[in-house]
Amino acid sequence: MRLYLISFIFLCLLNNSIFAQKKPQYQDYPANETYKPLKTNSINFNFLGLLAGPYSLNYMKILKERHAIIVEAEYFNASNILSILRTYGGSLGYRFLLSESQNTGFVGINTRYKHFDFGFINADLAHVYSTYGILGNVGQRWSWDTDLNVTARFGVGYQTVVYPSSYKPEDQKSIATFSSFNSYLALAIEAELSIGYNF
């Protein structure tokens, strides 16, 4: 009986030893891939301004996991000897990334300020006004191992128009009439088709 018990224990130990040798060890796995940490910064140039201004540049910072902030500045000047057409502004926004990556879709919200100067130099028709808006947007970013990215974004929202205190009511009406989007001043639209770099 004692011999049987000793033999049984010996076989169990031998069996466990054999199976233990068959288990792959961590160091046996080949290191085929190099770990690359997430690049949390990116800067992008919106080349839609080449087609129809304004030109804009934005910076995005991934704060934690899928949360990011974005700061954007824009400028456009098509003034000549006959007319003035100039706008500049900026925005501050938040993006929720659909994955913890630079290569991801996103939804976001932006607060935006824009200043406009337009009119004719040789006529009494020069106008100045500003807009303050809030916009929701959706988009997609494609990113590659080279750290280059292409980003597409479209958003709509509401904006309020602020005129200088010196403007009279009839001046405000003429601005809305003169503007190409006249009665649609309250509609805010943003679009992005940009190329950028992650770092």
Phi and psi restraints in degrees (value plus and minus 20) as a CYANA .aco file:
   2 ARG   PHI     -86.0   -46.0
   2 ARG   PSI     -58.8   -18.8
   3 LEU   PHI     -84.6   -44.6
   3 LEU   PSI     -58.4   -18.4
   4 TYR   PHI     -83.7   -43.7
   4 TYR   PSI     -62.7   -22.7
   5 LEU   PHI     -85.3   -45.3
   5 LEU   PSI     -61.8   -21.8
   6 ILE   PHI     -84.4   -44.4
   6 ILE   PSI     -61.7   -21.7
   7 SER   PHI     -83.6   -43.6
   7 SER   PSI     -59.8   -19.8
   8 PHE   PHI     -83.6   -43.6
   8 PHE   PSI     -64.8   -24.8
   9 ILE   PHI     -83.7   -43.7
   9 ILE   PSI     -60.6   -20.6
  10 PHE   PHI     -83.0   -43.0
  10 PHE   PSI     -62.2   -22.2
  11 LEU   PHI     -86.0   -46.0
  11 LEU   PSI     -57.6   -17.6
  12 CYS   PHI     -84.0   -44.0
  12 CYS   PSI     -64.1   -24.1
  13 LEU   PHI     -85.0   -45.0
  13 LEU   PSI     -61.6   -21.6
  14 LEU   PHI     -83.8   -43.8
  14 LEU   PSI     -60.6   -20.6
  15 ASN   PHI     -84.0   -44.0
  15 ASN   PSI     -64.9   -24.9
  16 ASN   PHI     -83.8   -43.8
  16 ASN   PSI     -56.0   -16.0
  17 SER   PHI     -86.0   -46.0
  17 SER   PSI     -61.1   -21.1
  18 ILE   PHI     -83.8   -43.8
  18 ILE   PSI     -68.2   -28.2
  19 PHE   PHI     -86.0   -46.0
  19 PHE   PSI     -54.8   -14.8
  20 ALA   PHI     -84.3   -44.3
  20 ALA   PSI     -54.6   -14.6
  21 GLN   PHI     -90.2   -50.2
  21 GLN   PSI     -45.7    -5.7
  22 LYS   PHI     -99.0   -59.0
  22 LYS   PSI     -36.8     3.2
  23 LYS   PHI     -93.5   -53.5
  23 LYS   PSI     107.8   147.8
  24 PRO   PHI     -89.8   -49.8
  24 PRO   PSI     118.0   158.0
  25 GLN   PHI    -108.2   -68.2
  25 GLN   PSI     136.0   176.0
  26 TYR   PHI     -79.0   -39.0
  26 TYR   PSI     -60.0   -20.0
  27 GLN   PHI     -93.5   -53.5
  27 GLN   PSI     -31.0     9.0
  28 ASP   PHI     -96.9   -56.9
  28 ASP   PSI     -37.0     3.0
  29 TYR   PHI     -94.7   -54.7
  29 TYR   PSI     109.2   149.2
  30 PRO   PHI     -91.1   -51.1
  30 PRO   PSI     122.2   162.2
  31 ALA   PHI    -106.9   -66.9
  31 ALA   PSI      60.4   100.4
  32 ASN   PHI     -99.0   -59.0
  32 ASN   PSI     -43.8    -3.8
  33 GLU   PHI    -144.3  -104.3
  33 GLU   PSI     124.1   164.1
  34 THR   PHI    -117.9   -77.9
  34 THR   PSI     107.9   147.9
  35 TYR   PHI     -87.9   -47.9
  35 TYR   PSI     110.0   150.0
  36 LYS   PHI    -138.6   -98.6
  36 LYS   PSI      98.2   138.2
  37 PRO   PHI     -87.3   -47.3
  37 PRO   PSI     134.9   174.9
  38 LEU   PHI     -86.9   -46.9
  38 LEU   PSI     108.3   148.3
  39 LYS   PHI     -98.3   -58.3
  39 LYS   PSI      98.5   138.5
  40 THR   PHI    -116.0   -76.0
  40 THR   PSI     -21.9    18.1
  41 ASN   PHI    -140.6  -100.6
  41 ASN   PSI     128.8   168.8
  42 SER   PHI    -174.3  -134.3
  42 SER   PSI     128.7   168.7
  43 ILE   PHI    -150.3  -110.3
  43 ILE   PSI     113.7   153.7
  44 ASN   PHI    -151.9  -111.9
  44 ASN   PSI     122.9   162.9
  45 PHE   PHI    -127.8   -87.8
  45 PHE   PSI     104.4   144.4
  46 ASN   PHI    -105.8   -65.8
  46 ASN   PSI      83.8   123.8
  47 PHE   PHI    -105.1   -65.1
  47 PHE   PSI     -10.9    29.1
  48 LEU   PHI     -83.9   -43.9
  48 LEU   PSI     -43.9    -3.9
  49 GLY   PHI     -82.8   -42.8
  49 GLY   PSI     -42.4    -2.4
  50 LEU   PHI     -90.1   -50.1
  50 LEU   PSI     -44.0    -4.0
  51 LEU   PHI    -113.3   -73.3
  51 LEU   PSI     -67.1   -27.1
  52 ALA   PHI    -175.9  -135.9
  52 ALA   PSI      88.8   128.8
  53 GLY   PHI     -67.1   -27.1
  53 GLY   PSI     150.5   190.5
  54 PRO   PHI    -111.1   -71.1
  54 PRO   PSI     146.2   186.2
  55 TYR   PHI    -100.2   -60.2
  55 TYR   PSI     122.5   162.5
  56 SER   PHI    -163.9  -123.9
  56 SER   PSI     131.9   171.9
  57 LEU   PHI    -152.7  -112.7
  57 LEU   PSI     112.0   152.0
  58 ASN   PHI    -150.8  -110.8
  58 ASN   PSI     134.3   174.3
  59 TYR   PHI    -145.6  -105.6
  59 TYR   PSI     109.5   149.5
  60 MET   PHI    -138.4   -98.4
  60 MET   PSI     118.2   158.2
  61 LYS   PHI    -146.2  -106.2
  61 LYS   PSI     100.4   140.4
  62 ILE   PHI    -101.5   -61.5
  62 ILE   PSI      97.2   137.2
  63 LEU   PHI    -103.6   -63.6
  63 LEU   PSI     -70.3   -30.3
  64 LYS   PHI    -180.0  -140.0
  64 LYS   PSI     107.6   147.6
  65 GLU   PHI      31.9    71.9
  65 GLU   PSI    -127.0   -87.0
  66 ARG   PHI    -126.5   -86.5
  66 ARG   PSI      -5.1    34.9
  67 HIS   PHI    -127.3   -87.3
  67 HIS   PSI     113.1   153.1
  68 ALA   PHI    -163.7  -123.7
  68 ALA   PSI     134.2   174.2
  69 ILE   PHI    -135.1   -95.1
  69 ILE   PSI     134.1   174.1
  70 ILE   PHI    -157.4  -117.4
  70 ILE   PSI     115.6   155.6
  71 VAL   PHI    -139.5   -99.5
  71 VAL   PSI     113.7   153.7
  72 GLU   PHI    -156.6  -116.6
  72 GLU   PSI     121.1   161.1
  73 ALA   PHI    -146.3  -106.3
  73 ALA   PSI     123.8   163.8
  74 GLU   PHI    -159.0  -119.0
  74 GLU   PSI     134.2   174.2
  75 TYR   PHI    -174.1  -134.1
  75 TYR   PSI     123.6   163.6
  76 PHE   PHI    -172.4  -132.4
  76 PHE   PSI     115.0   155.0
  77 ASN   PHI    -165.3  -125.3
  77 ASN   PSI      93.1   133.1
  78 ALA   PHI    -142.0  -102.0
  78 ALA   PSI      10.5    50.5
  79 SER   PHI     -91.7   -51.7
  79 SER   PSI     131.4   171.4
  80 ASN   PHI    -163.8  -123.8
  80 ASN   PSI    -186.1  -146.1
  81 ILE   PHI     -90.7   -50.7
  81 ILE   PSI     -34.7     5.3
  82 LEU   PHI    -125.6   -85.6
  82 LEU   PSI     -50.0   -10.0
  83 SER   PHI    -161.5  -121.5
  83 SER   PSI     144.3   184.3
  84 ILE   PHI    -138.5   -98.5
  84 ILE   PSI     108.8   148.8
  85 LEU   PHI    -167.5  -127.5
  85 LEU   PSI      81.8   121.8
  86 ARG   PHI    -163.4  -123.4
  86 ARG   PSI     119.0   159.0
  87 THR   PHI    -166.4  -126.4
  87 THR   PSI     127.1   167.1
  88 TYR   PHI    -170.7  -130.7
  88 TYR   PSI     140.8   180.8
  89 GLY   PHI     156.7   196.7
  89 GLY   PSI    -190.0  -150.0
  90 GLY   PHI    -182.3  -142.3
  90 GLY   PSI     147.8   187.8
  91 SER   PHI    -167.8  -127.8
  91 SER   PSI     135.8   175.8
  92 LEU   PHI    -150.4  -110.4
  92 LEU   PSI     108.6   148.6
  93 GLY   PHI    -164.0  -124.0
  93 GLY   PSI     153.8   193.8
  94 TYR   PHI    -144.9  -104.9
  94 TYR   PSI     120.6   160.6
  95 ARG   PHI    -146.8  -106.8
  95 ARG   PSI     116.4   156.4
  96 PHE   PHI    -124.3   -84.3
  96 PHE   PSI      97.1   137.1
  97 LEU   PHI    -104.8   -64.8
  97 LEU   PSI     118.2   158.2
  98 LEU   PHI     -96.8   -56.8
  98 LEU   PSI     -33.0     7.0
  99 SER   PHI    -169.5  -129.5
  99 SER   PSI     140.6   180.6
 100 GLU   PHI    -102.4   -62.4
 100 GLU   PSI      49.6    89.6
 101 SER   PHI    -179.7  -139.7
 101 SER   PSI     140.5   180.5
 102 GLN   PHI     -98.8   -58.8
 102 GLN   PSI     -38.5     1.5
 103 ASN   PHI    -116.7   -76.7
 103 ASN   PSI      66.6   106.6
 104 THR   PHI    -180.8  -140.8
 104 THR   PSI     139.2   179.2
 105 GLY   PHI    -103.5   -63.5
 105 GLY   PSI     148.2   188.2
 106 PHE   PHI    -178.3  -138.3
 106 PHE   PSI     139.4   179.4
 107 VAL   PHI    -147.1  -107.1
 107 VAL   PSI     129.8   169.8
 108 GLY   PHI    -176.9  -136.9
 108 GLY   PSI     157.9   197.9
 109 ILE   PHI    -161.8  -121.8
 109 ILE   PSI     118.0   158.0
 110 ASN   PHI    -147.2  -107.2
 110 ASN   PSI     124.0   164.0
 111 THR   PHI    -126.2   -86.2
 111 THR   PSI     115.4   155.4
 112 ARG   PHI    -155.7  -115.7
 112 ARG   PSI     122.5   162.5
 113 TYR   PHI    -143.4  -103.4
 113 TYR   PSI     114.7   154.7
 114 LYS   PHI    -158.1  -118.1
 114 LYS   PSI     122.0   162.0
 115 HIS   PHI    -138.1   -98.1
 115 HIS   PSI     117.8   157.8
 116 PHE   PHI    -145.5  -105.5
 116 PHE   PSI     117.1   157.1
 117 ASP   PHI    -148.9  -108.9
 117 ASP   PSI     105.1   145.1
 118 PHE   PHI    -175.3  -135.3
 118 PHE   PSI     135.5   175.5
 119 GLY   PHI     134.4   174.4
 119 GLY   PSI    -192.5  -152.5
 120 PHE   PHI    -130.9   -90.9
 120 PHE   PSI     113.8   153.8
 121 ILE   PHI     -87.1   -47.1
 121 ILE   PSI     -60.2   -20.2
 122 ASN   PHI    -111.8   -71.8
 122 ASN   PSI      -4.4    35.6
 123 ALA   PHI    -156.9  -116.9
 123 ALA   PSI     138.1   178.1
 124 ASP   PHI    -102.3   -62.3
 124 ASP   PSI      42.2    82.2
 125 LEU   PHI    -167.2  -127.2
 125 LEU   PSI      51.5    91.5
 126 ALA   PHI    -145.3  -105.3
 126 ALA   PSI     109.0   149.0
 127 HIS   PHI    -147.8  -107.8
 127 HIS   PSI     128.1   168.1
 128 VAL   PHI    -155.5  -115.5
 128 VAL   PSI     111.7   151.7
 129 TYR   PHI    -178.4  -138.4
 129 TYR   PSI     146.6   186.6
 130 SER   PHI    -150.4  -110.4
 130 SER   PSI     136.9   176.9
 131 THR   PHI    -148.2  -108.2
 131 THR   PSI     124.5   164.5
 132 TYR   PHI    -143.7  -103.7
 132 TYR   PSI     103.2   143.2
 133 GLY   PHI    -156.8  -116.8
 133 GLY   PSI     143.3   183.3
 134 ILE   PHI    -152.2  -112.2
 134 ILE   PSI     110.7   150.7
 135 LEU   PHI    -155.0  -115.0
 135 LEU   PSI     123.0   163.0
 136 GLY   PHI    -120.7   -80.7
 136 GLY   PSI     128.0   168.0
 137 ASN   PHI    -166.3  -126.3
 137 ASN   PSI     140.3   180.3
 138 VAL   PHI    -152.1  -112.1
 138 VAL   PSI     133.4   173.4
 139 GLY   PHI    -188.1  -148.1
 139 GLY   PSI    -198.3  -158.3
 140 GLN   PHI    -163.8  -123.8
 140 GLN   PSI     117.8   157.8
 141 ARG   PHI    -139.0   -99.0
 141 ARG   PSI     111.2   151.2
 142 TRP   PHI    -127.8   -87.8
 142 TRP   PSI     105.7   145.7
 143 SER   PHI    -149.0  -109.0
 143 SER   PSI     126.2   166.2
 144 TRP   PHI    -141.0  -101.0
 144 TRP   PSI     151.0   191.0
 145 ASP   PHI     -82.6   -42.6
 145 ASP   PSI     -40.1    -0.1
 146 THR   PHI     -96.6   -56.6
 146 THR   PSI     -22.7    17.3
 147 ASP   PHI      53.1    93.1
 147 ASP   PSI     -11.9    28.1
 148 LEU   PHI    -102.8   -62.8
 148 LEU   PSI     130.5   170.5
 149 ASN   PHI    -161.9  -121.9
 149 ASN   PSI     135.6   175.6
 150 VAL   PHI    -143.4  -103.4
 150 VAL   PSI     110.4   150.4
 151 THR   PHI    -145.3  -105.3
 151 THR   PSI     112.6   152.6
 152 ALA   PHI    -138.8   -98.8
 152 ALA   PSI     116.0   156.0
 153 ARG   PHI    -168.7  -128.7
 153 ARG   PSI     123.6   163.6
 154 PHE   PHI    -161.6  -121.6
 154 PHE   PSI     117.4   157.4
 155 GLY   PHI    -168.0  -128.0
 155 GLY   PSI     134.8   174.8
 156 VAL   PHI    -155.5  -115.5
 156 VAL   PSI     138.4   178.4
 157 GLY   PHI    -194.9  -154.9
 157 GLY   PSI    -178.0  -138.0
 158 TYR   PHI    -140.5  -100.5
 158 TYR   PSI     123.2   163.2
 159 GLN   PHI    -158.5  -118.5
 159 GLN   PSI     130.4   170.4
 160 THR   PHI    -130.4   -90.4
 160 THR   PSI     124.4   164.4
 161 VAL   PHI    -121.6   -81.6
 161 VAL   PSI     112.6   152.6
 162 VAL   PHI    -139.7   -99.7
 162 VAL   PSI     103.2   143.2
 163 TYR   PHI    -121.5   -81.5
 163 TYR   PSI     135.2   175.2
 164 PRO   PHI     -78.3   -38.3
 164 PRO   PSI     127.6   167.6
 165 SER   PHI     -83.1   -43.1
 165 SER   PSI     -40.6    -0.6
 166 SER   PHI     -99.0   -59.0
 166 SER   PSI     -32.7     7.3
 167 TYR   PHI     -93.5   -53.5
 167 TYR   PSI     120.3   160.3
 168 LYS   PHI    -110.7   -70.7
 168 LYS   PSI     140.9   180.9
 169 PRO   PHI     -73.6   -33.6
 169 PRO   PSI     -59.4   -19.4
 170 GLU   PHI     -86.8   -46.8
 170 GLU   PSI     -49.9    -9.9
 171 ASP   PHI     -86.2   -46.2
 171 ASP   PSI     -60.2   -20.2
 172 GLN   PHI     -82.8   -42.8
 172 GLN   PSI     -58.5   -18.5
 173 LYS   PHI     -87.2   -47.2
 173 LYS   PSI     -59.9   -19.9
 174 SER   PHI     -87.2   -47.2
 174 SER   PSI     -52.3   -12.3
 175 ILE   PHI     -83.3   -43.3
 175 ILE   PSI     -67.4   -27.4
 176 ALA   PHI     -83.1   -43.1
 176 ALA   PSI     -54.6   -14.6
 177 THR   PHI     -93.4   -53.4
 177 THR   PSI     -60.7   -20.7
 178 PHE   PHI     -88.8   -48.8
 178 PHE   PSI     -55.0   -15.0
 179 SER   PHI     -84.8   -44.8
 179 SER   PSI     125.4   165.4
 180 SER   PHI     -86.8   -46.8
 180 SER   PSI     -42.8    -2.8
 181 PHE   PHI    -126.5   -86.5
 181 PHE   PSI      -9.5    30.5
 182 ASN   PHI      -2.1    37.9
 182 ASN   PSI    -122.3   -82.3
 183 SER   PHI     -92.0   -52.0
 183 SER   PSI     -23.8    16.2
 184 TYR   PHI    -118.2   -78.2
 184 TYR   PSI       2.3    42.3
 185 LEU   PHI     -80.2   -40.2
 185 LEU   PSI     -47.9    -7.9
 186 ALA   PHI     -96.0   -56.0
 186 ALA   PSI     -33.8     6.2
 187 LEU   PHI    -108.2   -68.2
 187 LEU   PSI      99.9   139.9
 188 ALA   PHI    -123.6   -83.6
 188 ALA   PSI     112.6   152.6
 189 ILE   PHI    -150.0  -110.0
 189 ILE   PSI     120.8   160.8
 190 GLU   PHI    -156.0  -116.0
 190 GLU   PSI     128.6   168.6
 191 ALA   PHI    -167.1  -127.1
 191 ALA   PSI     126.1   166.1
 192 GLU   PHI    -161.6  -121.6
 192 GLU   PSI     112.4   152.4
 193 LEU   PHI    -159.5  -119.5
 193 LEU   PSI      76.5   116.5
 194 SER   PHI    -146.3  -106.3
 194 SER   PSI     142.1   182.1
 195 ILE   PHI    -141.5  -101.5
 195 ILE   PSI     119.9   159.9
 196 GLY   PHI    -171.8  -131.8
 196 GLY   PSI    -195.8  -155.8
 197 TYR   PHI    -152.9  -112.9
 197 TYR   PSI     113.4   153.4
 198 ASN   PHI    -114.9   -74.9
 198 ASN   PSI     119.9   159.9
